[in-house]
C-alpha cells in the first residue's frame, strides 16, 4: 500500500493540452446526403406573388419583362434556338403587334392552384457542429411550380362575336435561398426532361402541372 502511495505521489500531473486548430470537414457530395430543410410558408407566398406581378405586366403588353425575368439558363437555351439574344428580343417585341393583327388580346393572367416547392442545386455550406466546422452539402435554390390561369379574347374573322379561350399552365419560379429574387420558366412547351436537365436532383416520379386550352362557354 505504501509503495502504491509513493508511486502515485511521484506521478507528474499532466498539463492540459490546447485544443487542436479547427479543420473544416468535407462531407461526401452524394445526392443521398444532401441536407434538406422545411419549406418556410413565406417562400411559397413570395413565389406566387412574383408570378402574379409577372402576369400583371404581361397583360399590359410588357413582354420584355418576361424576358428580363426569365431564368438565365433557360433564356440562354431560348436565345440559342432562335439565333441569339437579339433575335429573341426582336421576336418578343413583335408579340403585341402579332396579337393585335390576329385579333387576340390577353384579359387576365394569374396564379391559380396549389404550388409545389422543391429544393434544387446542391452546393457546399459551412456549418458549426460540436465545435467543428463541417462542410455540408445543401440545396441552394428554391424551385416552385405555380399553376396559372390565363384568359384570352379572340375575334375570329369568320365569327360575328368574340371567343373567350381559357388556358391553364404554370410558371417555374426559381430563386437562390440566400437572397429571394425570382426568375421564371414558362411551362408552355416545357417538358420534364428539359427541367431535369437543369435541375438533376428533382424527384424521378415528379409530374408537371397540366397545360391545356379550351373555349369558355
PLY file of the C-alpha trace (Angstrom):
ply
format ascii 1.0
element vertex 217
property float x
property float y
property float z
element edge 216
property int vertex1
property int vertex2
end_header
0.00 0.00 0.00
2.87 2.41 0.90
4.61 1.59 -2.38
1.45 2.43 -4.29
1.05 5.70 -2.42
4.66 6.69 -3.16
4.21 5.83 -6.82
1.09 7.95 -7.01
2.85 10.82 -5.30
5.74 10.68 -7.76
3.48 10.59 -10.83
3.73 14.01 -12.51
0.48 15.83 -13.22
-0.36 16.13 -16.91
-0.53 19.63 -18.31
-3.85 20.23 -20.16
-3.22 20.33 -23.90
-4.51 23.14 -26.06
-7.40 22.26 -28.36
-6.25 21.41 -31.89
-7.00 24.00 -34.57
-10.39 23.73 -36.23
-10.21 21.99 -39.58
-13.21 22.04 -41.91
-14.55 18.56 -42.58
-15.98 17.94 -46.03
-18.88 15.53 -46.31
-19.13 13.34 -49.42
-21.03 15.07 -52.24
-23.52 12.34 -52.98
-27.13 13.10 -53.78
-28.43 10.97 -50.92
-26.57 13.06 -48.37
-27.84 16.47 -49.40
-29.30 18.16 -46.33
-32.91 19.31 -46.66
-34.87 21.89 -44.71
-38.56 22.65 -44.10
-40.15 25.00 -46.60
-41.00 28.33 -44.93
-44.55 29.43 -45.82
-43.23 32.82 -46.91
-41.21 31.15 -49.69
-44.33 29.80 -51.35
-46.22 33.05 -50.83
-43.34 35.04 -52.30
-43.18 32.85 -55.42
-46.94 33.09 -56.01
-46.84 36.87 -55.53
-43.96 37.17 -58.00
-45.88 35.18 -60.62
-48.93 37.40 -60.07
-46.81 40.52 -60.68
-45.33 38.94 -63.81
-48.86 38.26 -65.04
-49.93 41.86 -64.44
-47.05 43.09 -66.61
-47.75 40.63 -69.42
-51.45 41.52 -69.52
-50.40 45.15 -70.02
-48.33 44.05 -73.00
-44.97 44.45 -71.27
-43.50 41.25 -72.71
-39.93 42.44 -72.25
-40.45 41.88 -68.51
-40.92 38.18 -69.27
-37.52 38.18 -70.99
-35.82 40.17 -68.24
-37.16 37.85 -65.53
-36.53 34.59 -67.41
-34.34 32.03 -65.62
-30.84 32.73 -67.04
-30.01 29.19 -68.18
-33.40 28.81 -69.86
-33.01 32.21 -71.51
-29.67 31.10 -72.98
-31.31 27.99 -74.43
-34.16 30.03 -75.93
-31.74 32.53 -77.44
-29.60 29.77 -78.97
-32.64 28.14 -80.57
-33.62 31.47 -82.17
-30.18 32.53 -83.35
-29.08 34.72 -80.48
-30.36 37.06 -77.78
-31.08 39.86 -80.25
-33.35 37.57 -82.25
-35.16 36.52 -79.06
-35.76 40.14 -78.08
-36.97 41.05 -81.55
-39.40 38.16 -81.61
-40.91 39.08 -78.26
-41.02 42.74 -79.22
-43.31 41.78 -82.09
-45.68 39.66 -79.99
-48.04 42.54 -79.19
-48.31 43.54 -82.85
-48.95 39.96 -83.93
-51.67 39.51 -81.32
-53.43 42.68 -82.46
-53.22 41.62 -86.11
-54.72 38.22 -85.22
-57.45 39.76 -83.10
-56.11 38.32 -79.85
-55.97 40.12 -76.52
-54.98 38.79 -73.10
-57.65 39.53 -70.49
-56.06 38.02 -67.40
-53.06 36.03 -66.21
-52.97 34.89 -62.60
-51.78 32.13 -60.28
-54.45 29.53 -59.66
-53.98 26.18 -57.95
-51.72 24.57 -55.40
-47.99 25.42 -55.76
-45.36 22.73 -55.24
-41.98 23.55 -53.76
-38.69 21.71 -54.36
-35.13 22.22 -53.22
-32.59 22.13 -56.06
-28.96 22.92 -57.00
-26.81 21.22 -54.32
-23.81 23.19 -53.10
-21.41 23.39 -50.15
-22.16 25.28 -46.94
-20.01 25.53 -43.81
-21.83 24.91 -40.52
-20.62 24.56 -36.93
-21.28 21.15 -35.37
-19.93 20.21 -31.91
-17.23 22.85 -32.17
-16.08 21.72 -35.61
-16.60 23.47 -38.94
-18.29 20.99 -41.24
-18.74 21.46 -44.96
-22.25 20.17 -45.63
-23.92 19.58 -48.96
-27.18 21.54 -49.04
-29.70 22.68 -51.62
-29.00 26.29 -52.58
-32.16 27.16 -54.55
-35.93 27.00 -54.23
-37.96 25.83 -57.23
-41.71 26.38 -57.13
-44.24 25.11 -59.66
-47.00 27.74 -59.70
-50.14 26.77 -61.69
-51.63 29.64 -63.68
-54.87 30.53 -65.42
-54.88 32.80 -68.47
-57.87 34.13 -70.38
-57.72 35.36 -73.97
-60.30 37.17 -76.10
-60.15 36.33 -79.81
-62.07 37.99 -82.65
-62.10 35.35 -85.42
-62.62 36.72 -88.92
-65.28 34.09 -89.66
-67.36 34.65 -86.49
-69.64 37.55 -85.58
-68.54 37.78 -81.96
-65.50 37.28 -79.79
-64.43 33.87 -78.49
-63.05 33.52 -74.97
-60.26 30.99 -74.50
-59.21 29.80 -71.04
-55.72 28.38 -70.70
-54.24 26.51 -67.74
-50.48 26.28 -67.48
-47.78 27.03 -64.92
-44.67 29.02 -64.20
-41.49 27.54 -62.76
-40.22 30.10 -60.24
-36.56 29.75 -59.19
-34.63 31.69 -56.57
-31.42 31.43 -54.56
-32.17 30.63 -50.92
-29.67 33.21 -49.72
-31.48 36.05 -51.49
-35.05 35.72 -52.71
-35.21 37.07 -56.25
-37.48 35.01 -58.51
-36.83 34.26 -62.16
-39.16 32.18 -64.30
-39.58 29.43 -66.87
-42.87 29.37 -68.77
-44.47 25.94 -68.54
-45.88 26.10 -72.07
-43.67 23.85 -74.18
-41.59 22.74 -71.21
-41.15 19.03 -70.51
-39.74 17.10 -67.58
-36.55 16.26 -69.48
-35.86 19.98 -70.05
-36.42 20.75 -66.39
-34.37 17.82 -65.11
-31.58 18.79 -67.50
-31.19 21.97 -65.44
-32.11 20.54 -62.04
-30.96 16.92 -61.89
-31.99 16.29 -58.27
-35.72 16.70 -58.91
-37.75 13.60 -57.93
-37.78 10.87 -60.54
-41.56 10.48 -60.20
-42.21 14.21 -60.49
-45.18 15.26 -62.61
-45.68 18.71 -64.12
-48.95 20.63 -63.84
-51.31 20.24 -66.81
-51.16 22.57 -69.81
-54.41 22.85 -71.76
-56.75 25.27 -73.52
-60.49 25.29 -74.02
-63.18 27.66 -75.20
-65.13 29.24 -72.37
-68.86 28.51 -72.51
0 1
1 2
2 3
3 4
4 5
5 6
6 7
7 8
8 9
9 10
10 11
11 12
12 13
13 14
14 15
15 16
16 17
17 18
18 19
19 20
20 21
21 22
22 23
23 24
24 25
25 26
26 27
27 28
28 29
29 30
30 31
31 32
32 33
33 34
34 35
35 36
36 37
37 38
38 39
39 40
40 41
41 42
42 43
43 44
44 45
45 46
46 47
47 48
48 49
49 50
50 51
51 52
52 53
53 54
54 55
55 56
56 57
57 58
58 59
59 60
60 61
61 62
62 63
63 64
64 65
65 66
66 67
67 68
68 69
69 70
70 71
71 72
72 73
73 74
74 75
75 76
76 77
77 78
78 79
79 80
80 81
81 82
82 83
83 84
84 85
85 86
86 87
87 88
88 89
89 90
90 91
91 92
92 93
93 94
94 95
95 96
96 97
97 98
98 99
99 100
100 101
101 102
102 103
103 104
104 105
105 106
106 107
107 108
108 109
109 110
110 111
111 112
112 113
113 114
114 115
115 116
116 117
117 118
118 119
119 120
120 121
121 122
122 123
123 124
124 125
125 126
126 127
127 128
128 129
129 130
130 131
131 132
132 133
133 134
134 135
135 136
136 137
137 138
138 139
139 140
140 141
141 142
142 143
143 144
144 145
145 146
146 147
147 148
148 149
149 150
150 151
151 152
152 153
153 154
154 155
155 156
156 157
157 158
158 159
159 160
160 161
161 162
162 163
163 164
164 165
165 166
166 167
167 168
168 169
169 170
170 171
171 172
172 173
173 174
174 175
175 176
176 177
177 178
178 179
179 180
180 181
181 182
182 183
183 184
184 185
185 186
186 187
187 188
188 189
189 190
190 191
191 192
192 193
193 194
194 195
195 196
196 197
197 198
198 199
199 200
200 201
201 202
202 203
203 204
204 205
205 206
206 207
207 208
208 209
209 210
210 211
211 212
212 213
213 214
214 215
215 216
